Amino acid sequence: MTGAGSASGEVRTFRLDRIETASVLPGSFDVPEGFDPAARVLSGPAGVPYPHEVSLRVRGTADQVRHRLPPGLATVRELPAEPARDAAVSGEGEGGAWVRVELRAERLEWVPSVLAWLDLPFVIECPDALRDHVRALAGRLATCADAVVDAAEGAEPRAE
């Protein structure tokens, strides 16, 4: 729920599970110009502090990336074009659009699967520990992709 904080008067997001009582009081308020309560609520969880702050550059448009991420998981913002950097990262002559994705995580183990789901080139800015998790997932996926089912031995996959 969004509303003005009684002490600060600034727009805040309130967790409903922390509200013990509510009462109707006289008065009214003006909605701030351009205020989008749904966007405010959905962007709130992305800013909550967690042990791991993840920052990535993803090659794609902000709309492409947001379409693949659960609402409220991350903040996505467009980056200015830098043709030399973008071409070097992508290995192609033309850079294309890049966005910065920032999210926070209690644990890093689930982040590589989200990155795989994006199905877009990305560069890990931080934390370095995320690189090990991405490599581990890539290895598990490669092992599973190379596995074959031995019909004589049932459905247990085995590597060739």
Backbone as a chain_set.jsonl record, in Angstrom:
{"seq": "MTGAGSASGEVRTFRLDRIETASVLPGSFDVPEGFDPAARVLSGPAGVPYPHEVSLRVRGTADQVRHRLPPGLATVRELPAEPARDAAVSGEGEGGAWVRVELRAERLEWVPSVLAWLDLPFVIECPDALRDHVRALAGRLATCADAVVDAAEGAEPRAE", "coords": {"N": [[0.855, -1.16, 0.0], [0.527, 2.216, -0.773], [1.256, 5.513, 0.407], [1.256, 8.719, 2.062], [3.809, 9.28, 4.377], [3.282, 9.773, 7.842], [5.08, 11.173, 9.444], [7.123, 12.157, 7.716], [5.787, 13.024, 5.45], [6.363, 12.265, 2.908], [5.934, 10.178, -0.014], [5.416, 6.817, 0.638], [5.877, 3.236, 0.819], [3.887, 0.889, 2.336], [3.92, -2.082, 4.23], [1.337, -4.361, 4.32], [1.121, -6.452, 6.141], [2.237, -5.452, 8.398], [0.603, -3.554, 9.447], [-1.327, -2.82, 12.131], [-3.731, -1.653, 13.024], [-6.359, 0.334, 11.576], [-7.909, 3.424, 10.83], [-10.521, 5.607, 9.797], [-10.037, 8.936, 9.051], [-10.869, 12.44, 9.175], [-10.486, 14.577, 6.3], [-8.515, 15.121, 3.317], [-6.49, 14.38, 0.441], [-4.073, 15.251, -2.057], [-3.218, 13.618, -4.997], [0.072, 13.094, -5.996], [1.449, 14.663, -8.915], [1.665, 12.7, -11.814], [2.001, 10.354, -10.408], [2.299, 6.865, -10.007], [0.773, 4.408, -8.516], [0.843, 1.569, -8.704], [3.287, 1.024, -10.01], [4.984, 2.046, -8.097], [4.575, 0.306, -5.879], [5.392, -2.139, -7.008], [8.08, -1.634, -7.58], [9.19, -1.415, -5.122], [10.114, -3.861, -3.643], [12.512, -4.411, -5.028], [14.319, -2.636, -4.056], [14.848, -3.31, -1.447], [17.122, -3.966, 1.194], [19.489, -6.596, 0.931], [21.817, -9.315, 1.488], [23.344, -9.606, -0.889], [24.134, -7.502, -3.503], [23.379, -7.206, -6.78], [24.637, -6.372, -9.919], [24.276, -5.917, -13.329], [25.036, -5.72, -16.823], [22.923, -5.854, -19.517], [22.358, -6.915, -22.775], [19.995, -5.551, -24.645], [16.682, -4.178, -24.925], [15.055, -2.08, -22.477], [12.372, -2.793, -22.246], [12.39, -5.442, -23.291], [13.886, -6.773, -21.323], [12.454, -6.241, -18.94], [10.105, -7.59, -19.56], [10.819, -10.219, -19.208], [11.449, -10.473, -16.542], [10.225, -11.091, -13.236], [7.746, -8.871, -11.894], [8.895, -6.283, -9.784], [11.238, -7.529, -9.04], [13.688, -6.52, -9.925], [15.505, -3.503, -10.752], [15.536, -1.776, -13.804], [17.355, -0.015, -16.118], [18.017, 2.08, -18.908], [21.123, 2.344, -20.653], [23.556, 4.739, -21.759], [24.694, 4.661, -25.137], [27.775, 3.139, -25.95], [29.727, 2.604, -28.345], [32.336, 1.353, -28.791], [32.862, -0.142, -26.426], [30.525, -1.72, -26.314], [30.651, -3.207, -28.722], [32.981, -4.657, -28.248], [32.235, -6.248, -26.068], [30.074, -7.695, -27.098], [31.229, -8.923, -29.244], [30.648, -8.363, -31.818], [30.254, -6.261, -34.708], [28.411, -4.173, -34.417], [27.079, -2.476, -31.646], [24.473, -2.31, -30.245], [21.613, -1.951, -28.028], [21.996, -1.484, -24.519], [21.171, -2.287, -21.142], [21.133, -1.531, -17.648], [20.789, -3.786, -15.052], [19.708, -4.123, -11.823], [19.582, -5.889, -8.834], [18.673, -7.354, -5.689], [19.673, -9.928, -3.476], [19.054, -12.586, -1.224], [20.376, -14.992, -1.414], [22.673, -16.191, -3.884], [22.299, -18.357, -5.566], [19.958, -18.731, -7.137], [19.992, -16.741, -9.04], [21.499, -17.198, -11.521], [19.705, -18.836, -13.033], [17.66, -17.072, -13.615], [19.057, -15.295, -15.212], [19.634, -16.98, -17.354], [17.048, -17.348, -18.285], [16.504, -14.832, -19.296], [17.713, -14.899, -21.782], [19.471, -13.292, -23.22], [22.506, -11.588, -24.107], [24.8, -10.902, -21.431], [26.689, -9.052, -18.963], [28.392, -9.525, -16.029], [28.634, -7.262, -13.493], [28.889, -7.012, -10.723], [28.157, -9.137, -7.921], [31.462, -10.631, -7.807], [31.294, -13.28, -6.994], [29.002, -14.254, -8.17], [29.739, -15.085, -10.688], [30.86, -17.653, -10.372], [28.577, -19.12, -9.717], [27.114, -18.867, -12.08], [28.818, -20.209, -13.855], [28.686, -22.778, -12.691], [25.966, -23.476, -13.078], [25.939, -23.445, -15.875], [27.651, -25.604, -16.375], [26.165, -27.745, -15.265], [23.906, -27.667, -16.925], [25.109, -28.219, -19.413], [26.038, -30.819, -18.941], [23.619, -32.192, -18.597], [22.491, -31.726, -21.116], [24.157, -33.235, -22.711], [23.643, -35.769, -21.884], [22.394, -39.085, -22.394], [19.674, -41.337, -22.765], [19.653, -44.606, -21.721], [18.009, -47.134, -23.046], [18.001, -49.816, -22.358], [18.673, -49.82, -19.723], [16.698, -48.488, -18.369], [15.376, -45.316, -17.412], [17.528, -43.805, -16.612], [19.738, -41.164, -17.135], [22.841, -41.035, -18.9], [26.159, -39.92, -19.411], [27.744, -39.503, -22.59]], "CA": [[0.0, 0.0, 0.0], [1.311, 3.45, -0.801], [0.629, 6.662, 1.039], [2.189, 9.682, 2.635], [4.239, 8.988, 5.744], [2.775, 10.809, 8.746], [6.174, 11.984, 9.966], [7.889, 12.828, 6.664], [4.921, 13.553, 4.412], [6.793, 11.742, 1.622], [5.26, 8.959, -0.454], [6.068, 5.601, 1.141], [5.183, 1.973, 0.609], [3.661, 0.251, 3.624], [3.59, -3.505, 4.179], [0.045, -4.593, 4.969], [1.268, -7.375, 7.264], [2.743, -4.717, 9.562], [-0.41, -2.608, 9.91], [-2.126, -3.465, 13.179], [-5.08, -1.08, 13.027], [-6.583, 1.438, 10.643], [-9.139, 4.162, 11.111], [-10.82, 6.667, 8.84], [-9.918, 10.261, 9.646], [-11.339, 13.487, 8.265], [-9.471, 15.222, 5.478], [-8.292, 14.584, 1.98], [-5.124, 14.562, -0.035], [-3.9, 15.376, -3.499], [-2.29, 12.64, -5.56], [1.162, 13.803, -6.682], [1.431, 14.652, -10.381], [2.373, 11.601, -12.455], [2.224, 9.244, -9.478], [1.787, 5.574, -10.445], [0.858, 3.58, -7.311], [1.233, 0.185, -9.018], [4.731, 1.017, -10.268], [5.643, 2.294, -6.806], [4.523, -0.917, -5.078], [6.187, -3.178, -7.65], [9.51, -1.323, -7.527], [9.631, -1.439, -3.733], [10.947, -4.998, -3.241], [13.824, -4.384, -5.671], [15.193, -1.767, -3.287], [15.027, -3.796, -0.076], [18.497, -4.441, 1.369], [19.786, -8.014, 1.086], [23.279, -9.488, 1.567], [24.01, -9.519, -2.187], [23.666, -6.526, -4.474], [23.785, -7.692, -8.093], [24.561, -5.382, -10.994], [24.58, -6.536, -14.617], [24.671, -5.051, -18.07], [22.231, -6.817, -20.37], [22.172, -6.384, -24.124], [18.599, -5.596, -25.028], [15.948, -2.98, -24.522], [14.454, -2.157, -21.144], [11.121, -3.552, -22.369], [12.712, -6.865, -23.431], [14.351, -7.296, -20.038], [11.327, -6.204, -17.982], [9.139, -8.619, -19.963], [11.304, -11.52, -18.738], [11.683, -10.478, -15.092], [9.021, -10.908, -12.41], [7.605, -7.488, -11.413], [9.426, -5.996, -8.463], [12.475, -8.255, -8.761], [14.887, -5.753, -10.255], [15.358, -2.227, -11.445], [16.115, -1.838, -15.142], [17.45, 1.322, -16.717], [18.784, 2.122, -20.149], [22.463, 2.915, -20.574], [23.946, 5.44, -22.982], [25.463, 3.826, -26.066], [29.232, 3.267, -26.032], [29.976, 1.634, -29.421], [33.563, 0.563, -28.65], [32.649, -1.11, -25.336], [29.447, -2.639, -26.663], [31.126, -4.119, -29.758], [33.957, -5.559, -27.636], [31.519, -7.204, -25.217], [29.214, -8.572, -27.891], [32.005, -9.619, -30.251], [30.071, -8.037, -33.114], [30.595, -4.922, -35.168], [27.465, -3.185, -33.922], [26.882, -2.698, -30.225], [23.113, -2.561, -29.801], [21.202, -1.305, -26.776], [22.318, -2.159, -23.255], [20.511, -1.778, -19.948], [21.685, -1.985, -16.364], [19.832, -4.487, -14.205], [20.17, -4.214, -10.443], [18.677, -6.598, -7.943], [19.25, -7.753, -4.409], [19.354, -11.325, -3.232], [19.478, -13.235, 0.017], [21.316, -16.012, -1.881], [22.961, -16.014, -5.31], [22.104, -19.593, -6.325], [18.826, -18.66, -8.068], [20.172, -15.67, -10.021], [21.854, -17.675, -12.866], [18.552, -19.33, -13.789], [16.966, -15.874, -14.116], [19.869, -14.793, -16.321], [19.404, -17.884, -18.491], [15.689, -17.081, -18.769], [16.536, -13.605, -20.096], [18.111, -15.293, -23.134], [20.138, -12.141, -23.815], [23.885, -11.464, -23.614], [24.925, -10.079, -20.233], [28.001, -8.917, -18.336], [28.266, -9.395, -14.572], [29.45, -6.185, -12.927], [29.16, -7.465, -9.366], [29.395, -9.503, -7.237], [32.278, -11.622, -8.506], [30.843, -14.626, -6.616], [27.944, -14.679, -9.084], [30.372, -15.752, -11.832], [30.984, -19.079, -10.044], [27.23, -19.716, -9.787], [26.749, -18.95, -13.503], [29.614, -21.317, -14.415], [28.164, -24.044, -12.17], [24.725, -23.778, -13.799], [26.305, -23.765, -17.259], [28.179, -26.96, -16.369], [25.061, -28.692, -15.049], [23.089, -27.689, -18.142], [25.863, -28.911, -20.45], [26.031, -32.239, -18.605], [22.28, -32.712, -18.905], [22.278, -31.682, -22.563], [24.958, -34.295, -23.312], [23.227, -37.073, -21.369], [21.505, -39.882, -23.232], [18.927, -42.342, -22.011], [19.938, -45.978, -22.133], [16.734, -47.829, -22.99], [18.176, -51.107, -21.701], [18.846, -49.643, -18.279], [15.644, -47.64, -17.831], [15.366, -43.894, -17.763], [18.659, -43.076, -16.034], [20.601, -40.582, -18.149], [24.276, -41.249, -18.747], [26.945, -39.101, -20.334], [28.421, -40.29, -23.63]], "C": [[0.904, 1.226, 0.0], [0.522, 4.569, -0.147], [1.696, 7.602, 1.559], [2.524, 9.278, 4.059], [3.811, 10.112, 6.667], [3.893, 11.703, 9.266], [6.854, 12.8, 8.864], [7.011, 13.525, 5.634], [5.288, 13.06, 3.023], [6.033, 10.465, 1.284], [6.081, 7.761, -0.004], [5.236, 4.398, 0.748], [5.092, 1.283, 1.962], [3.307, -1.216, 3.427], [2.305, -3.731, 4.959], [0.166, -5.523, 6.168], [1.796, -6.692, 8.517], [1.741, -3.696, 10.106], [-1.305, -3.327, 10.908], [-3.557, -2.953, 13.214], [-5.144, 0.039, 11.995], [-7.878, 2.133, 11.04], [-9.282, 5.283, 10.083], [-10.782, 7.993, 9.586], [-10.45, 11.298, 8.671], [-10.174, 14.055, 7.451], [-9.354, 14.562, 4.125], [-6.845, 14.823, 1.6], [-5.145, 14.71, -1.55], [-2.88, 14.338, -3.941], [-1.194, 13.408, -6.282], [1.072, 13.628, -8.2], [2.256, 13.485, -10.91], [2.608, 10.39, -11.574], [1.54, 7.979, -9.983], [1.886, 4.613, -9.261], [1.28, 2.141, -7.597], [2.741, 0.094, -9.25], [5.497, 1.208, -8.969], [5.687, 1.019, -5.969], [5.427, -1.987, -5.682], [7.683, -2.901, -7.607], [10.051, -1.396, -6.101], [10.513, -2.611, -3.352], [12.342, -4.986, -3.856], [14.808, -3.533, -4.885], [15.447, -2.21, -1.855], [16.454, -4.313, 0.088], [18.568, -5.95, 1.618], [21.3, -8.159, 1.117], [24.005, -9.294, 0.232], [23.346, -8.472, -3.068], [24.253, -6.921, -5.819], [23.605, -6.57, -9.103], [25.057, -6.053, -12.267], [24.333, -5.542, -15.727], [24.074, -6.128, -18.95], [22.022, -6.168, -21.729], [20.736, -6.623, -24.556], [17.933, -4.308, -24.594], [15.393, -3.172, -23.112], [13.161, -2.965, -21.191], [11.381, -5.049, -22.498], [13.075, -7.477, -22.081], [13.209, -7.321, -19.03], [10.299, -7.288, -18.286], [9.53, -9.993, -19.409], [11.516, -11.596, -17.231], [10.367, -10.347, -14.331], [8.94, -9.462, -11.91], [8.151, -7.341, -9.998], [10.738, -6.672, -8.155], [13.699, -7.372, -8.918], [14.526, -4.381, -10.785], [16.117, -2.345, -12.768], [16.174, -0.415, -15.668], [18.375, 1.285, -17.925], [20.122, 2.801, -19.91], [22.762, 3.676, -21.857], [24.815, 4.522, -23.843], [26.944, 4.164, -25.976], [29.697, 2.238, -27.056], [31.223, 0.778, -29.231], [33.395, -0.516, -27.577], [31.629, -2.158, -25.74], [29.889, -3.648, -27.721], [32.118, -5.116, -29.169], [33.266, -6.629, -26.8], [30.73, -8.187, -26.053], [29.988, -9.376, -28.922], [31.487, -9.352, -31.656], [30.445, -6.609, -33.466], [29.673, -3.853, -34.623], [27.111, -3.507, -32.483], [25.473, -3.066, -29.827], [22.859, -1.902, -28.458], [21.606, -2.156, -25.577], [21.526, -1.496, -22.139], [21.271, -2.26, -18.723], [20.543, -2.602, -15.578], [20.448, -4.577, -12.818], [19.114, -4.931, -9.63], [19.422, -6.957, -6.682], [18.781, -9.17, -4.114], [19.865, -11.779, -1.88], [20.57, -14.257, -0.305], [21.499, -15.837, -3.384], [22.592, -17.215, -6.167], [21.0, -19.508, -7.375], [19.042, -17.655, -9.198], [20.579, -16.208, -11.402], [20.67, -18.206, -13.675], [17.727, -18.168, -14.344], [17.731, -15.299, -15.304], [19.701, -15.673, -17.557], [18.041, -17.611, -19.113], [15.645, -15.81, -19.61], [16.859, -13.905, -21.561], [18.679, -14.107, -23.911], [21.581, -12.109, -23.312], [23.929, -10.56, -22.384], [26.371, -10.065, -19.763], [27.757, -8.714, -16.853], [29.201, -8.28, -14.124], [29.835, -6.535, -11.494], [27.954, -8.259, -8.863], [30.159, -10.554, -8.039], [31.828, -13.045, -8.194], [29.744, -15.144, -7.537], [28.517, -15.433, -10.287], [30.487, -17.263, -11.589], [29.635, -19.783, -10.145], [26.771, -19.859, -11.245], [27.514, -20.098, -14.156], [29.072, -22.67, -13.96], [26.873, -24.433, -12.883], [25.03, -24.165, -15.24], [26.846, -25.194, -17.344], [27.094, -28.004, -16.186], [24.182, -28.793, -16.29], [23.8, -28.442, -19.257], [25.875, -30.418, -20.191], [24.683, -32.865, -18.952], [22.021, -32.733, -20.41], [23.022, -32.816, -23.265], [24.53, -35.687, -22.866], [22.295, -37.757, -22.36], [20.825, -40.912, -22.346], [19.251, -43.706, -22.594], [18.668, -46.784, -21.941], [16.848, -49.155, -22.27], [18.259, -50.983, -20.191], [17.766, -48.756, -17.671], [15.845, -46.201, -18.231], [16.525, -43.114, -17.169], [19.525, -42.478, -17.135], [22.064, -40.925, -17.864], [24.987, -40.378, -19.769], [27.6, -40.003, -21.352], [29.886, -39.969, -23.623]], "O": [[1.921, 1.261, 0.693], [-0.709, 4.573, -0.148], [2.89, 7.307, 1.5], [1.635, 8.972, 4.852], [3.958, 11.284, 6.321], [3.663, 12.888, 9.505], [7.13, 13.986, 9.045], [7.432, 14.502, 5.015], [4.608, 13.393, 2.053], [5.551, 9.76, 2.171], [7.288, 7.697, -0.237], [4.062, 4.512, 0.395], [6.098, 1.114, 2.651], [2.496, -1.557, 2.566], [2.198, -3.339, 6.12], [-0.606, -5.401, 7.119], [1.802, -7.294, 9.591], [2.008, -3.046, 11.116], [-1.959, -4.316, 10.574], [-4.492, -3.729, 13.412], [-4.126, 0.608, 11.599], [-8.817, 1.502, 11.524], [-8.298, 5.824, 9.578], [-11.421, 8.149, 10.627], [-10.478, 11.056, 7.464], [-9.021, 14.009, 7.881], [-10.019, 13.567, 3.838], [-6.077, 15.406, 2.366], [-6.109, 14.341, -2.22], [-1.817, 14.196, -3.338], [-1.489, 14.283, -7.096], [0.669, 12.575, -8.695], [3.405, 13.297, -10.509], [3.347, 9.483, -11.96], [0.362, 7.999, -10.341], [2.955, 4.056, -9.011], [2.011, 1.551, -6.8], [3.395, -0.816, -8.74], [6.545, 0.595, -8.768], [6.73, 0.688, -5.406], [6.149, -2.669, -4.956], [8.48, -3.839, -7.597], [11.266, -1.435, -5.908], [11.582, -2.393, -2.782], [13.275, -5.511, -3.247], [16.018, -3.696, -5.037], [16.187, -1.55, -1.126], [16.951, -5.025, -0.784], [17.805, -6.5, 2.412], [22.007, -7.202, 0.798], [25.158, -8.863, 0.218], [22.149, -8.544, -3.344], [25.472, -6.968, -5.985], [22.569, -5.907, -9.143], [26.119, -6.677, -12.283], [23.517, -4.63, -15.589], [24.659, -7.199, -19.111], [21.571, -5.027, -21.827], [20.323, -7.757, -24.799], [18.559, -3.452, -23.969], [15.281, -4.297, -22.624], [12.883, -3.739, -20.275], [10.675, -5.85, -21.885], [12.621, -8.57, -21.744], [13.017, -8.321, -18.338], [9.69, -7.843, -17.371], [8.664, -10.834, -19.17], [11.74, -12.682, -16.697], [9.491, -9.581, -14.732], [9.962, -8.885, -11.54], [7.897, -8.176, -9.13], [11.315, -6.419, -7.098], [14.642, -7.464, -8.132], [13.397, -4.132, -11.207], [17.196, -2.935, -12.833], [15.174, 0.303, -15.666], [19.37, 0.561, -17.955], [20.244, 3.704, -19.082], [22.277, 3.306, -22.926], [25.576, 3.706, -23.322], [27.32, 5.335, -25.931], [30.029, 1.113, -26.685], [31.172, -0.425, -29.489], [33.749, -1.673, -27.8], [31.844, -3.352, -25.532], [29.538, -4.825, -27.63], [32.108, -6.29, -29.54], [33.67, -7.792, -26.824], [30.712, -9.381, -25.757], [29.493, -10.384, -29.426], [31.86, -10.058, -32.592], [30.899, -5.846, -32.614], [30.111, -2.727, -34.386], [26.872, -4.663, -32.137], [25.285, -4.06, -29.125], [23.772, -1.364, -27.832], [21.562, -3.386, -25.623], [21.247, -0.298, -22.185], [21.965, -3.276, -18.766], [19.468, -2.016, -15.455], [21.574, -5.049, -12.658], [17.922, -4.634, -9.716], [20.649, -6.874, -6.619], [17.663, -9.562, -4.449], [20.956, -11.409, -1.448], [21.556, -14.38, 0.421], [20.586, -15.388, -4.077], [22.573, -17.101, -7.393], [21.102, -20.16, -8.414], [18.345, -17.712, -10.212], [20.048, -15.716, -12.398], [20.641, -18.036, -14.894], [17.158, -18.277, -15.43], [17.128, -14.867, -16.287], [19.635, -15.167, -18.678], [17.898, -17.64, -20.335], [14.841, -15.711, -20.537], [16.344, -13.248, -22.465], [18.406, -13.939, -25.1], [21.85, -12.56, -22.198], [23.194, -9.577, -22.299], [27.168, -10.936, -20.111], [26.998, -7.828, -16.462], [30.41, -8.345, -14.346], [30.989, -6.366, -11.102], [26.84, -8.057, -9.346], [29.576, -11.276, -8.848], [31.964, -13.93, -9.038], [29.574, -16.356, -7.669], [27.861, -16.315, -10.839], [30.239, -18.059, -12.495], [29.562, -20.92, -10.61], [26.124, -20.843, -11.604], [26.939, -20.872, -14.922], [29.004, -23.607, -14.755], [26.699, -25.594, -13.253], [24.443, -25.11, -15.767], [26.529, -25.917, -18.289], [27.092, -29.03, -16.866], [23.761, -29.887, -16.665], [23.172, -29.221, -19.975], [25.735, -31.206, -21.126], [24.626, -33.948, -19.535], [21.396, -33.663, -20.918], [22.57, -33.304, -24.301], [25.004, -36.683, -23.413], [21.519, -37.11, -23.064], [21.352, -41.301, -21.304], [19.139, -43.929, -23.8], [18.286, -47.088, -20.811], [15.89, -49.589, -21.63], [17.951, -51.928, -19.465], [17.923, -48.311, -16.534], [16.423, -45.91, -19.278], [16.519, -41.884, -17.211], [20.006, -43.216, -17.995], [22.459, -41.083, -16.709], [24.47, -40.133, -20.859], [27.973, -41.133, -21.039], [30.643, -40.522, -24.42]]}, "num_chains": 1, "name": "protein.A"}
